[in-house]
Structures are given as C-alpha cells and as structure tokens.
Amino acid sequence: MTQRQIPSFPLRSGRVHEATGPAAPAFAAICAAQGQGPVLWIRESWRPEMPNPLGLLAFFDPARLLLAQAKDQTDMLAVAEESLRDGAVPLVIVAISRPLDLREGRRLQLAAKAGRATGLCLIGEGMGSNAAETRWSCSPVAEETDSTRMRWEIIKNKTGTIGSWDVRWDHASRRVHVVSPVGKRPGAEGAPD
C-alpha cells in the first residue's frame, strides 16, 4: 500500500497544514521527500533543537534544505508569509512556539494560496489554529522489528474526513507504506482472512 491510500496526503498545495506530536519532524521530512525543489525550514534561533541534515538524508537530499533562524515568532511568521507568497520555495516548514491567532493563521493561508506553495507548521499539543487546512498528530509506534513505524492521525480536515493510519517510511524507495496494526496482519493469529 502507498501514500495514495491516505486521504489528504501528500499535503494539498496552496494551503497551510499543521503537524503535532513527537514524530512531527519526521512527518515534515516525508512531506519534503514528496516534492522537488528547495525546502525552507524556519525556526527561532533560541530553540535548542535543529534539523540535522545527516538525519534528513534518509528522506531527501539535504542540499535542498534552506534553514532560516529568526529572533522570535513574529519575525519567523513574517519570513514564512513572504516565502509562501513568493512561491519560489514549494514547501515552507515553520516550528511554532506559541499558538497562532486567527489573524496570523489566515495571513499564512492567504500567502500560501497566492504563491501556490505548501506550508507546514510544527506545533505543540493544543496549539492548533482554526485557519489550518489539516492537522496531523504524528507518533512513533514501538515495534521490535521496525523502528520506522509511525501512527498518523488527521485530527482536523477542512475538506475531507479524519482517520488514523500506521505508516512506515521506506528510505530505499522513498515512499510511505501503510501497514496493518500488529495482530491484524495477514497470517497473524486471530486476523481476518
């Protein structure tokens, strides 16, 4: 099974989406792997966590990564808005540190629409914006045989349904595969035939 079986993925361009949870940075890297061209990742300079280009190598060529650091969220949102509106960068990832108000979220949506670019805000729990097109909750799934499994849940979707999928990133084919939950895989005891 491939990502084509996950509604709303790849992310709709010309819109801003949100991802939350411990696997949100991996979700962002997979989103970057789905496209071509540069990826702009914007963060506040005071934050200790930073994308590691070597860690992104399993997803996409880190030479595509443009990393911007801003002094605070106000400056970061200004950079994101201008980048989305310009459209020269197809994917703009923004690491949000405080909830966006409706005005800020709406400005990002209008900029993404104007530039036909895709925005992805990495947010903390409970920090979602009403303006977001979709909101994804992304968590790792612990399994002895596969350390790349994640659970993706669409918890907000303005144009479709919500749902939950266990997925695995295959770095060799650079594709997302939907996997059956443990115990429901073909051949597992008690699984449907």
N, C-alpha and C positions, 0 to 999 in steps of 0.2 A: 504494500500500500504506500502511496506517496502523499505529499502535502496537498495535492489536488483534492483530497477527500476531507480536508479540514476547511470548513466554511470560513470565509474572510481571511484566508492565508494563501498566498502572500498578501501582505497588507495592501489595502487599496491606496493608490497614489492620489495625490491632491488632497490628502486628509492627514490629520494628526491622530495618532493612536497612543495608548499607554500600556506599559508592562510593569508589573509589580511582582515581588517575591524574590527568593534567593537565586533563582535561575533567570531572572530578567536580563542580566548582561549576556547570557548565552542566547536567549531569545533575540536580543539585538544583533548579536553576531550572525545568527542564522538569517535574520532579515537582510543583513548586509550581503550575505552569501547569495541571496536570491537575485540580486541585481548586478548591474555593471556600473562602472564609473566610481568617482570618489565617494567616501562616506565621511561626513563631518560628525565628530563626537565632541560635544560641548560639555564642559564640567566647570565647577567652581574651583579656583586654584587652591583654596584652603582644605579641600577634601583630600583625605589620605589615599583613597582608592583611585586607581587609574587603569585604563585598559592596557593590557600587556600585549604589544604587537606579536611576540612569540606565541602567546596563548591564542591569538586570533588566527594564526597560521592554519589551524585545522579547519577554519571556516572560510577565510578569504585571504587574498594577498594583502598583507599589512601595508604594502606600499600604497594601497588605496585609501588608507586611513589618514584623515586630517584631524588632529587633536587641537581643540581650542580651549583655552583656560580664561575664565572671566573672574573678576574680583568678587562678584556677588550674583544673586539670581536675577536681579534687574538687568545687569549687563549681559548675562547669559541669554536671557529671553530676547533681548534686542538683537544679539548675534543670530539666534535661531530664527527670528522673524525675518531678518534681512536675507539670510541664507535660503529659507524656504521660498520667499517671494522671488528671489533671483532665479531659482530653478537650475542653476549650474551644478549643484550637488543633488543627486537624486534622493539620497537618504540623509536626514539630519537627526541625530540621536542626542537627546538632552537629558542629563542627570539632574532631576529636580530635587531640591532640598526642602521646599515648603510647598503646601498646596497652592495650585494656581486658582486665582479668582476667575469668574466667568469672563470678564473683560480680557484677561491675559490669554485664556484658552481660546476665546473667539478670535483674537488677533492672530494667533498661531494658525488657526483653521483657515482664516481668510488668506494669509500669506501662502500656505501650502496649496490652496486652490489656485491662487494667482500664478504660482510658479510650477504647478503640476508636480510638486515634489512630495515626498513622504516624510512625515515627522513621527518620531517615536520618543515619548517621554518616559524615562525610567523613574518610577515614583515609589515612595514608601507606602506601606499599608495604610489605607484610609485616606490617601491624598488625591484621589481621582477628581478630575474636572468634568463638569457637565458638558463641556464642549467636545470631549474626546469622541472620536468615531467608534473605536473599540477599546476595551480594557481587558488585558490578559493577565491572569495570575499564573506564574511560572515557578514550579518547584521541582527539585531533583527527586527521583524515585530510587531509593536504595535497593539494589539487587546485587547478589553475589557475582553474577556472570556478566553484568553490563553496567558500567559506571556512567554511561552517557544518556540513560533514560531520564525523561522529564515528564511531568504532567502539565499540560497547557489547558487552562480553562478560560473560555471567553465569559467574563462576568458582566460585560456591558457590550451591547452591539446595537447601534442605531439603525442598521439596515438589514439585520438578519436575526438568526437565532443564537442562543447561548449553548454551550456544551463543554465537554471535557474529553481530552484525548491523552493517552500515554504515547509519547513520541521518542524516537531515537535519532540522533544525528549520525549519519554515515559520512565520515570525512573523505573516504575514498571516492564515493560518487557525488559528494557534496549535495546530499538530498536528505530531507526529513522523511522518516518512515513512521507510520502509525503502527504501534504494537498492541497486541491484546494484553489486558491485565493478567497478572500471574493467576494461574488456576483456571483461566478461560481460554488458554491457548489450545489449538488442536492437539489432541493426544494427551492432554492433561487429565488426570483423574477427575471425574465429575463434570468435565467440559462438554458442551453440546457438540454433537457430531457434525 
